Amino acid sequence: MHQGHNWLSAGWLAMGRGLSMFFLGLLAVFLAWFVVIGMSLALLGFGLFLIPGLIAALRWSATAQRRLTGHTGVPVGDPYRPVPRAGGGWKGAWRRCSALLADSATWRDVLWAQCAVTVTGLLALLPFAMLVHGLFGMTLPFIWEPVTGVWDGTWYLFVPVRGQETAWIAGGLGLAEIPVALLIAPYVLRLHARITRSLLAPTAKAEMGLRVAHLARTRTDAVDSSAAEIRRIERDLHDGAQARLLAMGMKLGAAESLLDENPEAVRALLAETRDASLRALEELRDLVRGIHPPVLADRGLVDAVRSLALESRLQVQVTADLLSRPEPAVESAAYFAVCELLTNATKHSGARRVLIDVQYRADVLAVTVTDDGNGGAGLESGSGLPGIQRRLAAFDGTLSISSPAGGPTIVGFRVPCALTVAS
């Protein structure tokens, strides 16, 4: 019974997605025509201001199609080059249009739009058409007389409907056609998805260009992040340990000058100096922990995360399936990402419980941090998530966020890596 329910639900779901893809393709056809019209109006000048918006609308429909295709198990990557900032006026409009029209992905979108209601569109519509045809066949035993009267006889599949008996045969065939439509719908949709991927996926040349752009961007982010980290360390040393060490030197100098005249004052100065040395030592330890925690270097990512859980004010549960250690740089990035997420949960979410899950599957380190707080977290919320995203992007890592209003907040990140150091 359970398998039958899954089969039916998969069929209905695939049929619904096929309909969505068909109507999305129908919209894309009109958008592609508008793009072509805008290109012809560019000769008159004002078309330059229309083309970027029209191409953006076409790209939106193509991106939605990629998303729907990905839900069928056939992922399609984003092929677009970044659009440069071109400024305003005629010159800026010309530069934007030139960049958009020089991108091969724009023309592939136009090609996809022309196929979206022909080859691929009819393929996506086929299961739903079979469903409608089956329902029509089931009604023929009751409406065959007016139908054959209007059409001067009719056929249902291979059956000529001439009377009540043949109408019942048509009804039986219609009843059988409906489960067949539901059965083939997922397979037809998968075939549609493969054809769509051949049209909308980035080419090998485009993937290489996007890869180069990604590496250049992440390299810049990594350099900026390293520079900011160095400035933070310099500031902490200058305002913290360095200032305390300077004060200790001054107190020791005062103690030296008072040694013969006022031993009691010297004793008080030495006590203050000892306290200052302890505080300076603690600040240095905190600074070292912020650069690379000793527990991370000695015990690895899982134990370092468990140490964070023990120090947290929240109820933190850690689950892990990590048999050995990732590369040191990846391990450090993952640790500080978890540290930032746990800090966010403590300061901003109003959560009481946090679950941290660390897994390693198929050469990918996957970490998920879930809290039962108020939700509403996002890249634009000022919670440090963009910094985590930039840190992970240097290792081709990805960040995902699910934080509806009222919670829970689920933040996960995945980093491709190899396990190199045995624990």
C-alpha positions in Angstrom: 0.0 0.0 0.0 2.8 2.3 0.9 4.6 1.7 -2.4 1.4 2.3 -4.3 0.9 5.6 -2.6 4.5 6.6 -3.4 4.0 5.7 -7.0 0.8 7.7 -7.3 2.3 10.7 -5.5 5.4 10.7 -7.6 3.3 10.6 -10.8 1.1 13.5 -9.7 4.1 15.5 -8.6 5.9 14.9 -11.9 2.7 15.8 -13.8 2.4 19.1 -11.9 6.0 20.0 -12.5 5.6 19.2 -16.2 2.7 21.6 -16.4 4.7 24.3 -14.5 7.6 23.8 -17.0 5.3 24.0 -20.0 3.7 27.3 -18.9 7.1 28.7 -17.8 8.4 27.9 -21.3 5.4 29.5 -22.8 6.2 32.7 -20.8 9.8 32.4 -22.0 8.8 32.4 -25.6 7.1 35.8 -25.3 10.1 37.1 -23.3 12.5 35.9 -26.0 10.4 37.7 -28.7 10.5 40.9 -26.6 14.3 40.6 -26.4 14.6 40.3 -30.1 12.2 43.3 -30.6 14.3 45.3 -28.1 17.5 44.4 -30.1 15.8 45.8 -33.2 14.8 48.9 -31.3 18.4 49.3 -30.2 19.1 50.7 -33.6 16.8 53.6 -32.7 18.7 54.2 -29.4 16.1 53.8 -26.7 16.1 50.0 -27.1 19.5 50.0 -25.2 17.5 50.9 -22.1 15.0 48.1 -22.7 17.3 45.2 -23.4 18.8 44.7 -19.9 15.4 44.5 -18.3 14.1 42.1 -20.9 17.1 39.9 -20.7 16.8 39.9 -16.9 13.2 38.7 -17.2 14.2 36.0 -19.7 17.0 34.9 -17.3 14.6 34.8 -14.4 12.4 32.3 -16.4 15.4 30.2 -17.4 16.7 30.2 -13.8 13.2 29.0 -12.6 13.4 26.3 -15.2 16.8 25.2 -14.0 15.5 25.1 -10.4 12.5 22.9 -11.5 14.8 20.7 -13.5 17.1 20.3 -10.4 14.1 19.0 -8.4 13.9 16.1 -10.8 17.4 15.0 -10.0 19.1 16.6 -13.0 21.0 19.6 -11.7 21.7 22.5 -14.0 24.4 25.0 -13.2 24.1 28.8 -13.5 26.0 29.8 -16.7 25.8 33.6 -16.5 28.9 35.9 -16.4 28.7 38.7 -13.8 27.3 41.8 -15.3 29.8 44.7 -14.9 28.8 48.0 -13.4 28.5 50.3 -16.3 27.3 53.6 -14.9 24.4 55.7 -16.3 23.6 57.4 -19.5 23.9 56.2 -23.1 27.4 54.9 -22.6 26.5 52.9 -19.5 23.4 51.4 -21.4 25.6 50.5 -24.3 28.2 48.7 -22.1 25.5 46.8 -20.2 23.9 45.6 -23.5 27.3 44.7 -24.9 28.2 42.6 -21.9 24.8 40.8 -21.9 24.7 40.1 -25.6 28.4 39.0 -25.6 27.4 36.3 -23.0 26.7 33.1 -24.8 24.3 32.1 -22.1 21.9 34.8 -23.3 21.6 33.2 -26.7 21.3 29.8 -25.2 18.3 31.1 -23.2 16.8 32.4 -26.4 17.3 29.0 -28.1 15.8 27.2 -25.1 12.7 29.5 -25.2 12.1 28.5 -28.8 12.1 24.9 -27.9 10.2 25.3 -24.6 6.8 24.9 -26.2 7.8 22.7 -29.1 10.0 19.6 -28.4 10.6 20.0 -24.7 7.2 21.7 -24.0 5.1 19.0 -25.7 7.2 16.4 -23.8 6.5 18.0 -20.5 2.8 18.2 -21.4 2.5 14.6 -22.6 1.5 13.0 -19.2 -1.1 15.6 -18.5 -2.5 15.3 -22.0 -2.8 11.5 -21.5 -4.7 12.2 -18.2 -7.2 14.5 -20.0 -7.5 12.1 -22.8 -8.2 9.2 -20.4 -10.9 11.2 -18.6 -12.5 12.0 -21.9 -12.5 8.3 -22.8 -14.2 7.5 -19.4 -17.0 9.9 -20.2 -17.6 8.5 -23.7 -20.1 5.8 -22.6 -22.3 8.6 -21.4 -21.8 11.2 -24.1 -21.0 9.1 -27.2 -24.3 10.0 -29.0 -23.8 13.8 -29.1 -20.1 13.5 -29.7 -20.5 11.2 -32.7 -23.4 13.3 -33.9 -21.3 16.5 -33.9 -18.1 14.9 -35.3 -19.9 12.4 -37.6 -18.4 9.5 -35.7 -15.2 9.5 -33.6 -12.2 7.3 -32.7 -10.7 6.7 -29.3 -7.2 5.5 -29.8 -7.7 2.5 -32.1 -11.4 2.0 -31.4 -14.1 3.5 -33.7 -16.9 4.7 -31.4 -20.1 3.7 -33.3 -22.5 2.7 -30.4 -22.8 2.0 -26.7 -20.7 -1.2 -26.9 -17.7 0.5 -28.5 -18.2 3.5 -26.2 -17.8 1.2 -23.2 -14.6 -0.2 -24.7 -13.3 3.4 -25.1 -14.2 4.0 -21.5 -12.2 1.0 -20.4 -9.2 2.2 -22.4 -9.5 5.7 -20.9 -9.5 4.2 -17.4 -6.3 2.3 -18.2 -4.7 5.3 -19.8 -4.8 7.3 -16.5 -2.5 5.1 -14.5 -0.2 4.7 -17.5 0.1 8.5 -17.6 0.9 8.6 -13.9 3.4 5.8 -14.3 5.4 7.4 -17.2 5.2 11.0 -15.9 8.5 10.8 -13.8 10.4 9.2 -16.7 9.1 11.6 -19.2 10.0 14.5 -16.9 13.5 13.1 -16.5 13.9 13.0 -20.3 12.6 16.6 -20.5 15.1 17.6 -17.8 18.1 16.1 -19.7 17.1 17.9 -22.9 16.7 21.1 -20.8 20.1 20.6 -19.3 21.7 20.3 -22.8 20.2 23.7 -23.6 20.5 25.7 -20.4 23.6 24.2 -18.7 26.9 26.2 -19.0 29.2 25.0 -21.8 32.7 23.7 -21.0 34.2 27.1 -22.1 31.6 29.0 -19.9 32.3 26.8 -16.9 36.0 27.5 -17.3 35.4 31.2 -17.5 33.1 31.1 -14.4 35.7 29.0 -12.6 38.4 31.6 -13.3 36.1 34.4 -12.2 35.2 32.5 -9.0 38.9 31.9 -8.2 39.8 35.5 -8.8 36.9 36.7 -6.6 37.6 34.2 -3.8 41.4 35.0 -3.9 40.5 38.7 -3.5 38.2 37.9 -0.6 40.9 35.7 1.0 43.5 38.4 0.8 41.1 41.0 2.2 40.1 38.6 5.0 43.7 37.9 5.8 44.5 41.6 5.9 41.6 42.3 8.2 42.7 39.4 10.5 46.2 40.8 10.7 44.8 44.3 11.5 42.6 42.8 14.2 45.6 41.0 15.7 47.7 44.2 15.6 44.9 46.1 17.3 44.4 43.5 20.0 48.1 43.4 20.7 48.4 47.2 20.8 45.3 47.8 22.9 45.7 44.7 25.1 48.9 42.8 25.9 51.2 45.5 24.7 49.6 48.2 26.8 49.7 46.0 29.9 53.3 45.1 29.3 54.2 48.8 29.0 52.3 49.5 32.3 54.1 46.6 34.0 57.5 48.1 32.9 56.5 51.5 34.3 55.4 49.9 37.6 58.6 47.9 37.9 60.6 51.1 37.3 58.6 52.8 40.1 59.2 49.9 42.4 62.9 50.0 41.7 63.1 53.7 42.6 61.1 53.1 45.8 62.9 49.9 46.9 65.1 51.6 49.6 62.7 54.3 50.8 59.2 52.5 50.9 59.2 48.7 50.8 55.5 48.6 51.4 54.7 50.6 48.3 57.1 48.4 46.4 55.2 45.3 47.6 51.9 46.8 46.4 53.4 47.7 43.0 54.7 44.2 42.6 51.3 42.7 43.4 49.7 45.0 40.8 52.4 44.0 38.3 51.7 40.3 39.0 48.0 40.8 38.4 48.7 42.7 35.2 51.0 39.9 34.0 48.2 37.4 34.6 45.7 39.5 32.6 48.2 40.0 29.8 48.9 36.2 29.7 45.1 35.6 29.5 44.7 38.1 26.7 47.6 36.5 24.8 46.0 33.1 25.2 42.6 34.4 24.0 44.5 35.9 21.0 46.2 32.7 20.2 42.9 30.8 20.5 41.3 33.2 18.1 44.1 32.6 15.5 44.2 28.8 15.9 42.9 27.1 19.0 45.2 24.6 20.6 42.4 22.0 21.0 41.9 22.3 17.2 45.5 21.8 16.5 45.9 18.9 19.0 42.6 17.1 18.8 40.9 18.0 15.5 37.6 19.5 14.4 35.1 17.3 16.3 36.8 17.7 19.7 37.2 21.5 19.1 33.5 21.8 18.3 32.7 19.8 21.4 34.9 22.2 23.4 32.8 25.1 22.0 29.6 23.2 23.1 30.9 22.8 26.7 31.8 26.5 26.9 28.4 27.7 25.5 25.6 29.0 27.7 23.1 27.1 25.5 22.3 23.4 25.5 24.4 22.2 22.7 24.4 18.6 21.3 27.2 17.5 18.9 26.8 14.5 16.6 29.7 13.6 14.3 30.7 11.0 11.7 34.3 12.0 10.9 36.8 9.2 11.0 39.9 11.3 10.5 40.9 14.9 10.0 40.4 17.2 7.0 43.1 19.4 5.6 44.3 21.9 8.3 43.1 25.0 6.3 39.6 23.5 5.8 39.5 22.3 9.4 40.2 25.8 10.6 37.7 27.4 8.3 35.0 24.9 9.4 35.8 25.5 13.1 35.5 29.3 12.9 32.3 29.0 10.9 30.8 26.8 13.6 32.1 29.3 16.2 30.4 32.2 14.5 27.2 30.3 14.0 27.1 29.3 17.7 27.8 32.9 18.7 24.9 34.1 16.5 22.6 31.5 18.1 23.7 32.7 21.6 23.5 36.5 21.0 20.7 37.0 18.4 18.3 34.0 18.1 16.9 33.6 21.5 17.5 29.9 21.3 17.8 27.5 24.1 19.0 24.4 22.3 21.5 23.9 19.4 22.3 20.8 17.4 25.6 20.6 15.6 26.1 17.8 13.1 29.4 17.1 11.4 29.5 14.5 8.6 31.9 13.5 5.9 30.3 11.9 2.8 31.6 11.6 -0.8 34.7 13.7 -0.3 32.6 16.6 1.2 32.7 17.9 4.8 29.1 18.8 5.7 28.3 20.7 8.9 24.7 21.7 10.0 23.9 24.0 12.9 20.3 24.0 14.0 18.8 26.1 16.8 15.3 26.5 18.2 15.4 30.3 18.2 13.2 33.0 16.6 14.4 32.6 13.1 14.8 35.5 10.6 18.5 35.0 10.0 19.9 35.7 6.5 22.9 37.0 4.6 21.5 40.5 4.9 20.7 40.5 8.6 24.2 41.6 9.7 24.8 38.3 11.6 28.3 37.5 10.2 26.9 35.0 7.6 28.5 36.9 4.6 31.9 36.6 6.3 31.4 32.8 6.7 30.3 32.5 3.1 33.4 34.4 1.9 35.7 32.2 4.2 34.2 29.0 2.8 34.1 30.2 -0.8 38.0 30.2 -0.8 37.7 26.3 -0.5 34.7 26.0 -3.0 32.4 25.7 0.0 28.7 26.5 -0.1 26.5 27.9 2.6 22.7 27.2 2.9 20.3 29.0 5.2 16.7 28.1 6.3 15.4 30.5 8.9 11.6 31.2 8.7 10.1 33.6 11.1 9.5 31.8 14.4 12.3 29.3 13.7 14.0 27.0 13.6 17.1 28.2 12.0 19.1 25.7 10.0 22.5 26.8 8.6 24.6 24.3 6.8 27.8 24.4 4.9 29.6 21.9 2.6 33.3 22.0 1.8 34.9 19.6 -0.7 38.1 18.2 0.9 40.1 15.1 1.6 40.8 13.5 4.9 44.6 13.5 5.2 45.6 13.4 8.9 44.6 10.4 11.0 43.1 11.2 14.3 
